[in-house]
């Protein structure tokens, strides 16, 4: 496993020059819902959220942190408008990759292509679990699951985003937290 990781890191290093390093302020929209995604992002430092607008209400549905890549993969690949926005929560250092350079990397590196396919599969599994959790679990059960599986989210993310992620109000989240 360590050797595979080293090989993958070496492979990524070959393409480092394709990435543009940027320092981004907190609460910066990297991709607006309804726009076509032209870039992918790798987070060196900070955190990012995915959200969409439902009847004027901002709904958060995923968070990304250091060492993770994020994009509107569907929009990036199909040139369709993105179904969600991508926004920084904290000041971030990100590395951006455009479509042309992404295509070159995928064409030249089967190893990276395989890793990205695995990441897409992992994201699909995450969405499946999220979908089922929203159907079968109460807000309190979703909170406990979040506390157990991703306590770092509760430490770094503002309460109103966590409440939105859980599908409840900030007041309801406070009540759940106080029941401990």
C-alpha positions, 0 to 999 in steps of 0.5 A: 500500500505504501509503495502504491502511494509512493508510485501514485505520488511520483506519477502526480509529480510528473504533472505538477506543472499543469496545476495553478496554485491559488490562495483564496479567501473564505466564502469565495464561490469557486463555481456558481450553481447553473454555470458550466464547470471549467476547473477541478480543485485540489485542496492543500489547505482549508475546507470547501462546501457544496451547496444548492439553492432550494426555493431561496434556501441555501442547502449544504450537502457535502464538505471537502478538506485538505488532501481532497479533490473537488469539482462538479464532475458531472458538469466538468465532463458533460459541459452541462450547467452545475447542479450545485455551487462550490464555495470556500468556508475557510481561507484556502490554498487550492490547486486548479486544473483545467479541462484541457490539462485534465484530458492530457493527464488522463490520456498519459497516465493509466495510474492516475486515471484509475485513481480518479475513477476510484474517487468517483466510485467513492463519491457515488457510494457517499451519495448513496449513503447520504440519500438513504440516511435522509430517508431512513434516519431522524435528524438526531440519528444523522447528527450522531452518525456525523459525530461518529464518522466525521467529528472534524466537520463538527470542529471546523464547520459553522453550525448553520452549515452543519444544520443545513447539511443535516436538513434541520434548522440551527435551533434544532441542531442546538437542541440535539446537541444539548440532549447529550 
